Amino acid sequence: MRILQVSLLVGVLLVGITGLGIAQESGIRIMRDILATAVENRQPVEANGGISADVGQLFYFTDVQGGPGTIQHVWIWQGRTMATVSLEIKSARFRTWSSKRIQPEWTGKWRVEARSSDGAVLSFKEFEIE
């Protein structure tokens, strides 16, 4: 009986310690995310309407709260990861962005995700290049 009590206590302590790490990581939140054709003066120029194959480059702008820490922007085309960009969040409120050059033949369905350092999806945008 004594061994069972000690095992349960150790289990509870481990869950508590692990939960603390998760709680800190989940403190990072995306307050705003915008798919953009440019970033000017640290502000996104939102991609409105259809996106043509000759767009050249797109930006994923995220306004992050709860740093410091890191996030990743993952650019996905038709289910295939095309780029993963690690971004350092340097303060409690931080604006950051990544960009992806788009080849004219990369038409179809896209998704860009903001992920926490443990891989959880914090926000995403789905779009189509025509």
C-alpha positions in Angstrom: 0.0 0.0 0.0 2.8 2.4 0.8 4.5 1.8 -2.6 1.2 2.6 -4.3 0.9 5.9 -2.4 4.4 6.9 -3.3 3.8 6.0 -7.0 0.7 8.0 -7.1 2.4 11.0 -5.5 5.3 10.8 -8.0 2.7 10.6 -10.8 0.8 13.6 -9.6 4.0 15.6 -9.3 5.1 14.7 -12.8 1.8 15.7 -14.2 2.0 19.0 -12.4 5.5 19.7 -13.6 4.6 18.8 -17.2 1.4 20.8 -17.0 3.4 23.9 -16.0 5.4 23.7 -19.2 2.3 23.3 -21.3 0.7 26.2 -19.5 3.7 28.5 -20.3 3.8 27.5 -23.9 0.0 28.0 -24.4 0.5 31.5 -23.1 1.5 32.5 -26.6 -1.5 33.6 -28.6 -2.1 35.0 -32.0 -4.1 38.2 -31.7 -4.3 38.9 -35.4 -3.1 37.1 -38.5 -3.2 38.4 -42.1 -2.3 37.0 -45.4 -0.6 39.9 -47.2 0.9 40.9 -50.5 3.4 43.2 -48.8 4.4 44.6 -45.4 4.9 48.3 -45.3 5.9 50.3 -42.2 5.5 47.0 -40.2 1.9 46.8 -41.3 0.4 44.2 -43.7 -1.1 45.0 -47.0 -3.9 42.5 -47.0 -4.4 40.1 -50.0 -7.9 40.8 -51.0 -10.0 38.7 -53.4 -8.4 36.0 -55.6 -4.7 35.6 -55.7 -3.2 35.2 -59.2 -0.4 32.8 -60.1 1.9 35.8 -60.9 1.7 37.2 -57.3 5.4 36.6 -56.9 5.5 36.6 -53.1 3.1 36.4 -50.1 3.5 37.3 -46.5 1.9 35.8 -43.3 1.7 38.5 -40.7 1.0 37.6 -37.1 0.5 39.8 -34.1 1.6 37.7 -31.1 0.9 38.1 -27.4 2.4 36.2 -24.5 6.1 36.1 -25.5 9.0 35.8 -25.3 9.2 32.5 -27.1 9.2 31.1 -30.6 6.6 30.3 -33.2 6.8 28.7 -36.7 5.1 29.7 -39.9 4.5 26.6 -42.0 3.6 27.1 -45.7 1.7 24.2 -47.1 0.7 23.7 -50.8 -1.7 20.9 -51.6 -0.8 19.0 -48.4 2.9 19.3 -48.9 5.1 21.5 -46.6 6.9 24.0 -48.8 8.6 26.0 -46.1 8.9 26.2 -42.3 10.1 29.5 -40.8 11.1 29.8 -37.2 10.4 33.2 -35.7 11.6 34.5 -32.3 9.0 36.4 -30.3 11.1 38.9 -28.3 8.5 40.5 -26.1 5.0 40.2 -24.5 3.5 41.8 -27.6 5.3 41.3 -30.9 4.5 41.6 -34.6 6.3 39.3 -37.0 5.9 37.8 -40.4 7.4 35.4 -42.9 7.3 35.4 -46.7 7.0 32.8 -49.4 8.0 33.2 -53.0 5.3 31.7 -55.2 6.2 30.0 -58.5 3.6 30.6 -61.2 3.0 26.8 -61.5 2.1 26.5 -57.8 -1.6 27.1 -58.3 -4.2 25.4 -56.2 -5.0 25.2 -52.5 -2.6 26.6 -49.9 -2.6 26.9 -46.1 -0.2 28.8 -43.9 -0.1 28.0 -40.2 1.3 29.7 -37.1 2.5 26.9 -34.7 3.8 27.0 -31.2 7.2 25.5 -30.5 5.6 22.2 -29.6 3.8 22.1 -33.0 0.3 23.1 -31.9 -1.6 25.2 -34.5 -2.3 28.6 -33.1 -3.9 30.1 -36.2 -4.0 29.6 -40.0 -5.2 31.0 -43.3 -6.4 28.9 -46.2 -6.3 30.4 -49.7 -6.2 29.5 -53.3 -3.8 30.7 -56.0 -5.5 30.8 -59.4 
